[in-house]
Amino acid sequence: MHFIGAGPGAADLITVRGQRLISASPVCLYAGSLVPVELLELCPPGARLVDTANLNLDEITAELVAAHEAGLDVARLHSGDTSVFSALAEQLRRLDAAGVPYDITPGVPAFAAAAASLGREFTVPGVGQSVILTRTSARATPMPEGEDLGTLGRSRATMVLHLAVQRIEEVVAELVPNYGAGCPVAVVARASRPDELIVRGTLADIADQVKAAGILRTAVIVVGAVLTASEFTDSHLYSAARCRA
């Protein structure tokens, strides 16, 4: 049983290990339109392909357990990376209870693909050295106490929001008190895909831009001064003083 991060959308942003596991697994469960169809072409001939988009957790678990009992390897593909917002934890809990062994192969996360598309580093010396990966609670499980945007925003750290673009106006309203209306923002939709779309602005105008662009899903919102920083100190990593030491 192999859980595999399938990357943010571009088919060639899959790890070598992930590619090898897919090609050796006679059963493949994948997350609908979020996983590029080209990856399914890596499956061996005659493989059982199961789109989990319309399956509930019980049905997904049943597929995984049945394959295990039949002695078949399974490639379970998740978009992006399995470590964040992947619904992996509840699947692992059920497989543990069923005594089904598994391994996990990480993938390229959406926020990393967005950073590459933007041509920016999210940890710039003297500007921002922390990245908050979060979401909002609308149409999803409630956020834990203390993880609302108002509380998280007090640090003014670089913030990347997943699953939140449909609430862009509410996001802006919650972030402006800490970041200020002039704080740089970028929204990257479908990062790394051929139809990728990037919108740049500030908290003052980003909501209108997102609406005008028709961005409704499959997007990350990036907020922070690192997006436009140009005057900053070089990092110590490659400094002359360090190299002489």
Salt bridges, closest charged atoms under 4 A:
ASP58 OD1 - ARG94 NH1 2.09
GLU63 OE2 - ARG48 NH2 2.66
ASP73 OD2 - HIS2 NE2 3.98
ASP103 OD1 - HIS2 ND1 2.91
GLU169 OE2 - LYS211 NZ 2.67
GLU174 OE2 - ARG167 NH2 3.71
ASP195 OD2 - ARG190 NE 3.07
